[in-house]
Amino acid sequence: MKIIPIILLTLFSLNTFAADTDNEKINSQHQIIENAISQIDNNLSADNFEKVIKKKYHATYYFLENLSQKQKKEVYEYYKNESDFSVIRHKIFDLFFGIS
């Protein structure tokens, strides 16, 4: 009767391994998607830049639209040299909260 617990333990271990492997695949796919989404063409006009932010990044747009015109221009100038949106988003937050 000791065979049944061993079989159950083996099946559980295999299932856990399969779940871990599936989670790694899913996380990898999410990272690929996030990387693709987090890139913004840095040749947009200031108006189109804001439209892209509004359409793709609603929460970030809230902070952007509440910046002064001078700060918005600063974000736009920063964006022209930086295509990684996570970095641009941090710049917007920094300006909004008065960090930079």
C-alpha positions as CSV (number, residue, x, y, z in Angstrom):
1,M,0.0,0.0,0.0
2,K,3.0,2.3,0.1
3,I,3.0,2.4,-3.7
4,I,-0.1,4.6,-3.9
5,P,1.4,7.5,-2.0
6,I,4.6,7.3,-4.1
7,I,2.6,7.3,-7.3
8,L,0.5,10.3,-6.1
9,L,3.6,12.1,-5.1
10,T,5.2,11.4,-8.5
11,L,2.1,12.6,-10.3
12,F,1.9,15.7,-8.2
13,S,5.6,16.5,-8.9
14,L,5.1,16.1,-12.6
15,N,2.0,18.3,-12.6
16,T,3.9,21.0,-10.6
17,F,6.8,20.8,-13.0
18,A,4.4,21.2,-16.0
19,A,2.7,24.1,-14.3
20,D,6.0,25.8,-13.7
21,T,7.0,25.3,-17.3
22,D,3.7,26.7,-18.5
23,N,4.0,29.7,-16.3
24,E,7.5,30.4,-17.6
25,K,6.2,30.2,-21.2
26,I,3.3,32.6,-20.3
27,N,5.6,35.0,-18.5
28,S,8.0,35.0,-21.5
29,Q,5.1,35.7,-23.9
30,H,3.9,38.5,-21.6
31,Q,7.4,40.0,-21.6
32,I,7.6,39.9,-25.4
33,I,4.2,41.7,-25.6
34,E,5.1,44.2,-23.0
35,N,8.4,45.0,-24.8
36,A,6.5,45.5,-28.1
37,I,3.9,47.7,-26.4
38,S,6.4,49.8,-24.5
39,Q,8.1,51.1,-27.6
40,I,6.8,54.3,-29.1
41,D,7.9,55.6,-32.5
42,N,9.9,58.7,-31.5
43,N,9.1,60.6,-34.7
44,L,5.6,61.6,-33.7
45,S,4.5,65.2,-33.6
46,A,3.7,66.5,-30.1
47,D,-0.1,66.3,-30.9
48,N,0.2,62.7,-32.1
49,F,2.4,61.8,-29.2
50,E,-0.3,62.9,-26.8
51,K,-3.0,61.0,-28.8
52,V,-1.0,57.8,-28.6
53,I,-0.6,58.2,-24.9
54,K,-4.3,58.9,-24.5
55,K,-5.2,55.8,-26.6
56,K,-2.7,53.3,-25.3
57,Y,-1.9,54.5,-21.8
58,H,-5.0,55.9,-20.2
59,A,-3.7,56.2,-16.7
60,T,-0.5,57.9,-17.8
61,Y,-2.5,60.3,-19.9
62,Y,-4.3,61.5,-16.8
63,F,-1.0,62.6,-15.4
64,L,0.3,64.0,-18.7
65,E,-2.9,66.1,-19.3
66,N,-2.5,67.6,-15.8
67,L,1.0,68.9,-16.5
68,S,1.7,72.5,-17.4
69,Q,2.4,73.3,-21.1
70,K,6.1,73.8,-20.2
71,Q,6.2,70.4,-18.5
72,K,4.4,68.7,-21.5
73,K,7.0,70.3,-23.8
74,E,9.7,68.9,-21.6
75,V,8.2,65.4,-21.7
76,Y,7.9,65.7,-25.5
77,E,11.5,66.7,-25.9
78,Y,12.5,63.8,-23.6
79,Y,10.4,61.4,-25.7
80,K,12.2,62.4,-28.9
81,N,15.4,60.8,-27.5
82,E,13.8,57.9,-25.7
83,S,11.6,55.2,-27.2
84,D,11.1,53.1,-24.1
85,F,7.7,54.1,-22.8
86,S,8.5,53.0,-19.2
87,V,11.2,55.6,-19.0
88,I,8.9,58.3,-20.5
89,R,6.2,57.3,-18.0
90,H,8.6,57.8,-15.1
91,K,9.5,61.3,-16.5
92,I,5.8,62.2,-16.6
93,F,5.3,60.9,-13.0
94,D,8.4,62.7,-11.8
95,L,7.1,66.0,-13.2
96,F,3.6,65.5,-11.9
97,F,4.8,64.8,-8.4
98,G,7.5,67.5,-8.5
99,I,10.4,65.1,-8.3
100,S,12.3,66.7,-11.2
